[in-house]
Amino acid sequence: MSDYKIILYLCNWAPHTAYHNLQDNGYQIPPEIKMVRVSCTGRITKALLLKAFEMGADGVALVGCGPGTCRYGTGTLNAVNNTEDTERILELAGIGGRRLRFATFLPDDTEPLRRFLAEFTADIKTMGKSPVVPMGKVPAETTEDPTSLADILKKHDAYACQDCGKCTSACPLALSGKPYSPRALVGAIAAAPPLSEAVIRDVWACLTCGLCHERCPSDVDFPEFIRDVRSWIHARQGDENQAHGGFFQSLMRTMTSPEISPGRWKDRPADLIADPEGKTLFFGGCAPYFDIFFRNHAGLDTSRTLFDAVRLLNFFDVHPRLLETERCCGHDLLWSGDRQNFLKLARLNTEMMNDLGIETLITACPECYRTLSLDYPRHGVKPAFTVMHLYEFLEREIDKGAVTFAPLEHRITYQDACRLNRLSGVGALPRKLIHRLMPTRFTEMKDSGAASICCGNCAWTGCDAYSKALQVRRIRQAAATGSDLMVTSCPKCQIHLRCAMEDPFLGRELMMETADLTSVIARTIRWE
């Protein structure tokens, strides 16, 4: 029996007829191929394509109807787009884009289909086994996490809740109309197990934005509490509450495989200066993956933030090391309950960077900063390097003097990143930098600073109509300031708010230019 596994997603219509004719004519389908009959290739999402690799496939073929013959109209076009995007992500992640193929056949294309199957099988064998270690074949990690809901309640002192309701009155979801209450959720969990389906839904719905903790007179850290409850649920039921089919969690789990070799910075602009032996590392994060996955969003280019961050480091004569093999920090795995794979990723990252002798790690991503600086040590993974947010570096260098800024011909407002604002303790830094700029005007939104409203999602969980209502509310607050540019500090803020701007009914009303603060600084900073 072959050691290779190739998943063939086969459309139920034209290509299935050709496939059936092959079998009727006595052709032996290569034993490496496992056929999955689907109603239309356009319904095989990027998440399903990637999931096959996560589960151990060495190759995946998506075979559909020829252009213009799809019974569902846009199925072939959807399949082409999904395949192209996933190919690019597989290549970027170091798994190999050529392990995924898309082809179309008519009912009488028996011989072309036979050649395709034979050639694709041969190509996969030439490439060798996938570098991804299939989930389920890796020994479970042992952790010191609480093993019961009572332990979690005790760990976070949730019994200290005074039932005052300040958390609910501040919760952005509750204010968006969702029947949701942090205090009620704590009470329901305290009365369990078993947890009801409604309670589990609310656990996954939480934005973990930290506003409730900000207002809690008993200092109950609700986001940390929710994170541990999610881990408890995940260990027993898995994760079925993820946005985009769980694509990003699946991608991060593939990155726990030691043998993958990402090509993270291959397409960086030629003007960026890096030191391949440097002791200061710039850690980019997942923006390039986001840009591919969401490439149809208007003007989305979160990778620009990373390039501009390196330009700013170069401006101050710092030539950082850039790791081609950089993996995700694991933030979304941790906050969506998959603590086991988060720890694998954390250990891989830390060991690699420690072995390289990295002394300082700088990142422009709020989630990477929070994860690397706080969550790694809290989970027993101790980096030998210092973690610094880019804003800390910029404030320090700009404060030395001899730096000015060109006028910024915009009226700006600022959208706080929850991980930077309330969950990392460096929320004052963005405003310090904004006040150094020279915009036409800077006006805060109604809810700002410690009271700032989340962009509507965290760790790709719990996205629903209430999240969208929250995003619409936030954009309207930005528009009410009279600003024409919303400055952000997080790629996910840009993604989620731009998504809301594409609302088919309210889109024109909600449209506003957005830019990351890093990019705004990079295009206006000058030497005196």
Secondary structure, DSSP 8 states (H G I E B T S, - for coil): --S--EEEEEETTHHHHHHHHHHHTT----TTEEEEEES-GGGS-HHHHHHHHHTT-SEEEEEE--TT--TTSSHHHHHHHHHHHHHHHHHHHTS-GGGEEEEE--TT-HHHHHHHHHHHHHHHHHH-S-S---TTSS--------SSHHHHHHHTTGGG-----HHHHH-HHHHTT----HHHHHHHHHT-SS--HHHHHHHHH----SHHHHH-TT---HHHHHHHHHHHHHHHH----BGGGGHHHHHHHHTT-TT----TTTT--TT----TT-SEEEE--SHHHHHHHTTTSTT--THHHHHHHHHHHHHTT---B--TT-----HHHHHTT-HHHHHHHHHHHHHHHHHTT--EEEES-HHHHHIIIIIHHHTT---SSEEEEHHHHHHHHHTTSSEEE--EEEEEEE---HHHHTSSS-TTHHHHHHTTS-EEEE---SS-GGG----S-BTTB--SHHHHHHHHHHHHHHHHTT-SEEEES-HHHHHHHHHHHT-TTTHHHH--EEEEHHHHHHHHEEE-
